Amino acid sequence: MGKQKVHNNIDPISFTAGTLLPDMSFPGSRPFTLHEFCTDMGKFYGRIKRTLFKEAQSTGRPAMSFKNKYLKAFGITARQFNAIRIDLQGNIDSALEIQDGRIEDLSDGIKSVRKWLKAKEAKISKVQADKKLSNSARHDILQPLRFVVHNKKRRLAIMGAKLAALKQDKKKKRVRICFGSKSLFHKQFELTENGYAFHEEWFKDWQATRDAIFFFVGSHEETGGNQTCTLTADSKLRVRVPDALIEKYGRHVIIPAVHYPYGQEIIDTALIIKQALTHRFLCKDGKWYLHTTVALPCKPKVTHHPRNIGCIAIDVNEKEIAVAETDRFGNYVWSRTYPAYVKDLSTDQTEALYGDLCKAIIARCVAKGKPLAHERLDFQKKKSTLREQGVRYSRMLSQFAYATFLNTLDRRAFKSGVIVYTDNPAYTSVIGKVNFMGRYGITSHEAAAIVIARRIQRYSETPIKEAWNLPMRAEIKNKKHIKTESPASTNSTSPVPGRKRGKHVWSFWIRLKVGGACDNLNVLYRVRRPSQSSTSCATSSTLITPAGAVLSDTDCPVDSTASGVTPNIANHGACVESGRASPTSVGDNTVRSPHF
């Protein structure tokens, strides 16, 4: 098994509240508007930031070494310089991370292209050696193959040149940042296609985009969490004006009545407990917004260790999210599949759908007191090889918002005090199909979720005895079917040969996966289908969800008016999703010893 990891609940996460700043007027000897002040601050801030980046990159010195020079040259305070330096360092760190990601993607892409070329060249050699083909037929087959191979080799050379340039930049510690975005920069070369009549119009947008942000870093030791941009208890925001702009705007600009439509209570709490508040002013579509960021404190844990109480695990797929629950012995308790197909949905619709799903999953974790578990998957690496994959597979990966769902899930778990575990996803689908799908009459994805939960609990993944008789793809093709023995007639001794008992159990599962033994789900359902036909609910305890609804362990409708807790007979058919039998009434449910 892989090394499991506690995914969150160690470091606090940040929360950002945003609000629109109205274009109010400030009277005085030299009247001005708030948007005019923000625009000048953005230009001033952006010029210092770009100059600092240029000097730091050209000299190779750290940005901190320019502090005294910039305080005098630009007329700013030490805290204002620190804010610019920290913001610039964030851009540099992001660029370096993107650089590493591009190097990894190009390396994976080059490997994929070389593998594809090797297969196509082998096919060309095979066609050339086929003497049964006529010259015209051979030409019709080889011409398109040679065409795509030629273009793929050109792409391979381009990717190799890009990879060499990125590695050279990394070696020399060279960072490339385009302030204002690279996409907008390239629009100046096609003005008409991008809606510009003259170059001056593009240049105006270019300057506005580069100067659309200024930033004030906070500290818990300062008044209001930020001495440069201080938010007071009466909702006033006092901005310390740089010395270079005092003549025009005065020493301070006070913005009254700053209210956040969402998260106001979090900001108020941060002011009371004296947390650091970081303020970022952002211009979008000609309007200025204020974004205030604060670190959320860690909440008390409401879940227990998975070996003591059980675990709730999820299996994330393109069209659905499967959830399964186990008890402390690793036995199946409950499962459900939620539809989560986000094709053709907007970003907001996708986030809303995932938010509702995460809310339901975390609510069950809180009610049951069980931690959450999911796989560690990296679809970014797979997406780097999409050109060499089929259209259907490429479309699936492109539409799969895997990271969005897990980020939403982890954040909600953090806010609710639910511990999240992650582990290696290897062979969870194969193990689930063989060991649990037919036994409990559940879907393959729900069975995979059971495997994830048991893996977090460190229970064994030993295959059932019937798995050794599953027919492989080659046997099915040659019509050499092997009859699956029933559990009653199967020898109780372990079928593993003595010479193989020292191997890891995954060596067996990879043989089933490669051999295609899990392709036919009908065969797998017959392997360990429960002998009893009863669909009655198991006796279970009830719980009260945060919304006040009464649930049972199997999520059955419960008649709370009756004495005690009894299943509602009128809704008996809905006791377990898909009408599957309760795990407590299923025979041959032996719990194997833990595997460490």
N, C-alpha and C positions, 0 to 999 in steps of 0.2 A: 504494500500500500504506500501511497505517497505521504509526504509530510503535511499534516493538517496545519491550518493557520487560523488564528483568531483575527478576523478581517477588520474589525473596527472596535470601538469602545475603549481605545487606548488614548489617542490624542483627540482633543475637541475639534469639532468642525465649525466652520464659519457660517454666519447667517447674514444676508444682505437685505436691507429694506430700502426701497426706492420711492421717490416722490418727485413730482413735477414742480419746478420752481417758476412761479409767475413772474412776468416781466414788470415788476413794480418800479416806481420812480422814487428817487432819493433827493429831496430838496436841499438847498444850501447855496453857498456862493457859486459853486460849480455843479449844478444838478446833473445827475446821470441816472441811468436805468440799471437794473440788476443784470440784464442780459449783456449790456455794454461792458459792465465790470467783468463778467465771466468771460467774455470774448477776449478782452485785454489780458486777463490772467492766463487764459489758454495759450495765447501767442507768446507771452513772456515765459511761461512754464515750458512750452514746447521748444523754444529756442535754446534755453539753458540745457534741457535734456539732450537735444541732438548735439549740441556743442560738447557736452561732457562725454557722450558716447564716441564722438569723433576723436577727441584728444586721448581718451583712454585706449582706444583701439590702435591709434597711430603710434603712441609711445609705449604701449604695453604695461603701463602703470595702473594700479587699482584706482577706481573712481574716488575713493576716500582721500587719496593723496592730493586731490585738487580742491579740498574743502576751503582752506584759508584763501586761496586765490579767488575762488568763485564768490565767497562772501563779500569781498571788496569789489570785484569787477562787476557783479550784477546787483549788488545792493539787496541781498537776501539774508535771512536769519539762519542760524545753524540748523534749526528744526526744519525749515523749508528746504535747505540743501539735502538734509537726510531723507526727506520725503522724495525728492527728485532722484536721489541715488538709489533708494530702495525700489522705486518704480522702475528705473532703468535696469536694475539688477534682475527684476522679475522678467523684463523683456529678454534680457540676455539668457537667463536660465531657460526660458521657453524656447528661444531659438536653438540653444544647445540640445535640448530634448528633442526638438523637431529634427535637428541634424542627425542625431543618433537614430531616430526612427526612420529617417529616409535612407540612411546607410543600411539598416537592417532590412527595410522593404526592398531596396535595390538588390541586396545580396540574395534574398529569397526569390525575387523575381528572376534574377540571372540563373539561379539553380533550376527554377521551373522552366525557363526557356530552353536551357541546355537539355533537360530531360525530354521536353517536347521535341526538340530537334533530333535527339537520338532516336526517338520512336519513329519520326517521319522518315529519317534517313534509312532506318532499317526497313521500313515499308517500301521505300524506293528501291532498295537493293533486292527485296523480295520480288517486286514487280519486274525488275530487269532480269532476274534469273528465271522467271516463269516462262518456259518455252511454249506453253500452250496458248499464250496470247499472240495475236497477230501484231504486226508493227503499228498499224493504225490504232488498235485498241490499247496497246502499250503507250503510245504517244498521248492518247486521250486521258489516260490515267496519270501519267508522269507530268504532263504540262502544268496542271493546277497545283500538284504537289510541289514541284520545283519553284513555282511562283511564290507560294506561301512560305516555303523554306528560305528563299532569297530575302523576302521582306522581314522574316523573323530574325535572320542573321543581321540585317541592318539594325533592327531594334536592339539586338543583343550588343552590338558595337556602341550604340548610343547610350545604353544603360551602363556599359562598362566605363565610358568616358565620364558620365555623371558620377558614378561611384568613386572613380579615381580623384575627381575634383573635390568631392565631399571629404574623402579621407585626407587629402592634402590640407584642406581647411582645418580639419580636426587636429592634424599634426602640428600645424602652425598656430593653433588656438585662435583662428580667425572666425569672427562672428559676423553674419550678414543680416542686417535688419533694414527693412524698407518702411520708414515711418510714413504712414498714410496709405499703406497696403500696396502690394505689387499689382493687384488687378486694376486699381484706379490709375496707377502709374502708366500701365500699358495702354490705357484708353486714349492717351494723347496721340497715339500713332494711328488711330482710326476714329477721328472726331465725329464724322457724320454718322457712322454706324452706332455710336454711343450717345447720340443726341446732343452733340455740341456743334454750334455754328462756327465758333472761333476758338483759337487756342486759349485766349484770355478767360473764356468761360470755364474751360477745364482747369486752368491754373487757379481760379478762384475756389473751385471745389477742392482742389488738391491742398491748398493752404488751409482751408477750413477743416478738412479731415485731419491734417497733421496737428492742428491746434485745438482739437475738440475735447481734450481731457486735461484736467489738473487735479492734483492729489495731495492729501494731507494725512500723514501717518500719525497714529495715536499711541498713547502709553497710559497704563493704569496708574502711573504715579503723577499724572498731570490733572489739572482741573477739568472736569467734564470729560476725562479720557482723552483729551487732545487740546493742548494749549494754543496751537496755531489756528484751529477751527473748532471752537468750543460750543457744544450744544448744552443749553441751560435747562433747568427743570421747568421753566415757563415757556419752553418750545421756541426759544430764540437761538439763532445760530450766529455767532460772532466770528468773523473771519479776520485774521491778522494780515493786513496788506503789506506786501514787500516794500522795503525802503525806497526802491526805485519808482514805485507808483503812489507813494504817500501824498505827493503834491497834488495829484489829480483826485484821489479817492479818500484821503484821510488815513489815519492810522488803523482804523477798524471799519468794516462794513457789517452792519447788523441786519440779518434777515429775520423778520418776525414770523410767527405762526408757522413753524415748520412741522407738518404732520405727515405721518406715513400711513397710507391706506392699508397696508398689510405689515404686521410686525411691530406696531407701535408699542405694544406691551413688552416686547423683548428689548427694545431700545430703552424704555423707561426703567426696566429692571437693571440693565447694564449701567445706567447712570446711578442708580441707588447703591449697587454693590461696587461701584468704581472700577468698571472694566474699561479697557482701551477701545476707543471708537475711531475707526478710520473712515474718512470722508473722501469720496471721489465725485467730482463734478464732470458730467458728460453731456456733450451737445449731440443731439440726434434730430434730424429734420428741422433744423433751425430752432429747436427748443432745448432748454437746459434742464437737466435732471440731477438730483442729488442721490447718491447711493452711499449708504452708511453700513459698514460691516463691523460685526462684533462676533467674538468667539462664543459659541454655545457651551455652557458648562456640562460636564458629564452627569447624566442622570443616574440615580441608583439602579442597579441591575434588578430586573424583575424575573429573570430566568435562572435556571439552575444548570448544573453540569449535565451534559447529555447522558452520561452513564448512570446518573442518579434518578433521572425522571423521564428520559426519552428525548426525541428530537423531531423537529419538523423540517423537512427538506423540500427543495423545489428543483424541478428539471425544466430548464428554459428551452423552448423550441420556437420555430418560426411562427407557427399559427396558434400555439396554446402554451399555457404555463401549468405544469402538473405539480401538485402539492401532495405530499404524503407524510403521515405521522407514524412514529413508532413509540413503543413503550420502553421502559428502561432495560428490557431484555432483548431489544431489537425486533420485537414482533410487530406486525402490521396492525394499526389501530384505525386509521381513517385516511381517505384520499379524495381528491377532487381535481378536475381539470377545468381551468378557466380559459375561455377563448381570448386570444390576444393577437389577432391578425391585424397588422398596422399598414398593410399595403394601401396606397393611395390616400393615406391619412396625412394631415398636416402635422407639423411639429407640435403645435399646441394640442391637437386631438390625441396624438400619440402619448404625450406627457399626461394628459388627463386620464386616458385609459389605463396607463401603467400606474398612475397614482391611486386609482380606485382599487386595482388589484393588490398593490402593496399594502393599502390600508386594510383590506380584508385578511391578508396573510399575517401581517403583524398583529392584528387584533386577536387572531387565534393563538399566536405565540404568547401574547400577554395573558390571555385568559387561561391558557394551559400551563404557563410558566416554563415553557420549553424553548430552548434556543433554536435559531434558524441556521440552516446549512445550504450551501449551493456550491456549484463547481467553479473552478478557476479555468476559464476558457479565454483564448486570445484569438479573436476573429480578425484582428488587424493583420496578423501574419498570413492568414488564409486569403484576405482580400488583396494582398500584394501579388497573388498568382492568378487573379481572375481571368486574365487574357487567355490563359492556357486551359481554362476549365470550360465546361459546357454552359450553354446559355441559361438553362434552368438553375443550375447550381450558383452561377454568378449573380443571377437576379435575386435568389434567396438570400445570399450573404449581403448584398447591397441594401436590401430592404429590412434586414434584421437589426433592430435597434437594441442589441444585447446590452451594450454598455449603459445606455440610457435607463433601461429597466433596473439593472443592478445598482446603479448609482442612486436611483430613487428608492430602491429597497433598503440599501445600506443607510441612507440618511434617515429614513423613517424609523428604522430599527434603532439607530443611535438616539433619536429623540424619544423613543418609547422605552429605552433601557433594555433592549433585547440584544443579547450577544449573538454575533454572526460568525460562523465557522466556514472556511472554504477548504477544499481538498482537490486532489488530482481526479479528473473526470474519466480516467482510462477505464474502458470496458464496462461502464455503468449500464449502458443500454443492453449489452449482451447478457450480463449477469442478471439484470432485471427480467428480461424476456424468459430466460431459462429457469431461474429459481423462484420467481414470485408471480409472474403474469398469469400463468395457468393455475397456480395454487389458489390465488385470491380472486381470479376472474376480473382483473383490472386491466387498464390499458398499459401499453409498453412504456409510455412516458411516466405514468404513476409508479410502475415497477422500478424504473430507473431512479426515481426520487427515493424509493425505499432503500435502494443500494447506497445512495449518497448518505442517507441518515445513518445506516448501519456502519458505513465506512467512518463517519465521524465518531461513532460510538466504539470504533475499533473492534467490531465483530468480524467473524470469519467470512470469507467469500468462497468457501469450498463448494464445488458444484454438486447438485443433487445426483443421485445414482443414475437416474434416467438420462442424464445429459451425455453419458458416454455412448449411448446408442442412437443419438440423433444422426440422421443421414446428412452427409455433406453434399455440396452442390455437384461435385463430380459423380457421386453415387446416384443422385437423382437423375442426372443427365444420362447415365448409362443404365437407368432403370434397375439399379441394384439397391432396392429399398431394404432398409434394416428395420424390422418390426420392433417398435418400442415396447419394452416389457412393462407390465403394470407394477406399481409399488409393492403389491402383495407377493408377486412372484419373483421379485428381484432379490438377489442375495444381499444380506445386510452388511457383508464385509466390504471394505473399501476396494473399488475396482482399479485403483491406481497401481500400476506395476511397480515393483520394488526399485527398479532402476530409475524411476522417474519421481520417486517420493522426495528427493532432495530439491526438485525444481520449484520455482515460485508458482503459485496457483495461476498467475496471469498467463503463464505459458500455455495452459489449457484453454483459457478464454480467447487468446489470440488465435489459437487453432480453430476454434468454433467460428470466430468472426471471419477469418480469411477463407475458411472452407464453406461459408454460406449456410451453416446449419441453422441460423436464426432467421432466414429469409421467409420461411413459411410459418406464419403466425398460427394457422389452424393446427399444425402439428404440435406447436408449443402449448397451445391451450389444452390439447388432449393429454399432454404429458402428466401434468399435476393438477388436473381439474378436481375440485372437491367431490367426494362420493355422495355426500348428502345434498338434497335438493332444496332444503329449507332456506328461506331468505329472512328468517326472523331476526330481529335486532338483538344484539348482545346486551346483557345487563350492564348498565353504565351509569356513572355518576354524572351529575349535571353541573353546569357552570353558568355564570352570568357574564355576558359580554359587556364591554364598555357602553354599548348602546342600550343595555337592559334586556336583551333578548335571552331566552333560556335555551341552551344548547345541551345536547348529550354528547358523549364521546364519539358516537357515530353520526352526530349532527342530525338526529332524528327529530321530527316534530314531537314535542313533549306536552302532555296534558298536565299543566301545573296546578289545576284545580283539584285533581284527585289526591287522595291520601298517599303520601310518599311520591315517588317518581315512577311513572309507568309510561310506556310508549303509547302514543295516540293510535288506537286501533283503526280509526277511520282513515288515517294516512299511513297505514302500515307499509304500503308498497314503496313509499319514499324514504324508508328508513336508511338505506345506504344507496349512494349514487349507483346507477345502472342496475340496481336490484341484486347486487352481489352479496354473498353470504358473509356473516360476521366472522372475523378472524378467530374469535374464541370458540366457534363451533366447527372449525375446519380441522380435520384430522391430520396426523403426521406433521405437526407444527413444532418440530424439535428445534430448540435453540442450541446452536453449536457454541463451543467454548470461545472466549475472546481470543482474537488473533492480534498480537502486538508485533 
